[in-house]
Amino acid sequence: MQYGFDEYAIIFKAMSDETRLKILAMLTKGATCACHILEEFHFTQPTLSYHMKQLTDSGLVVANKKKKWVYYSINKERMNLLHEYISKLIEPNTELL
């Protein structure tokens, strides 16, 4: 297990929102400008900032500022570790503690 349970709890909390799951799905297509996310969801910039803070604080998403825009992308390393953790949850006799 790469992280402690507290770290995985932060990740799962970030993923426990339908909007954030939709944002993650958008980001599977590649780095996406915040402006395009705003267009897709039709909510305010502060609402987007809140959701993106949850995703970046969890480490699932990386923010990259280019000039006046922020581009978001999936943190593949973090997603791979999460995948490994979930795989261990379904394997019998796996040591997680």
TAQUIMO-V246373 format. One record per backbone hydrogen bond with DSSP energy under -1.0 kcal/mol. CO is the residue of the C=O (numbers start at 1). NH is the residue of the N-H. Records with the same first field share a line. If there is no record, write none. Layout:
CO=NH / NH
This chain:
4=8
5=9
6=10
7=11
8=12
9=13
10=14
11=15
13=16
17=21
18=22
19=23
20=24
21=25
22=26
23=27
26=29
27=30
32=72
33=37
34=38
35=39
36=40
37=41
38=42
44=48
45=49
46=50
47=51
48=52
49=53
50=54
51=55
52=56
53=57
54=58
55=60 / 61
60=75
62=73
64=71
66=69
69=66
70=34
71=64
72=32
73=62
74=76
75=79
76=80
77=81
78=82
79=83
80=84
81=85
82=86
83=87
84=88
85=89
91=94
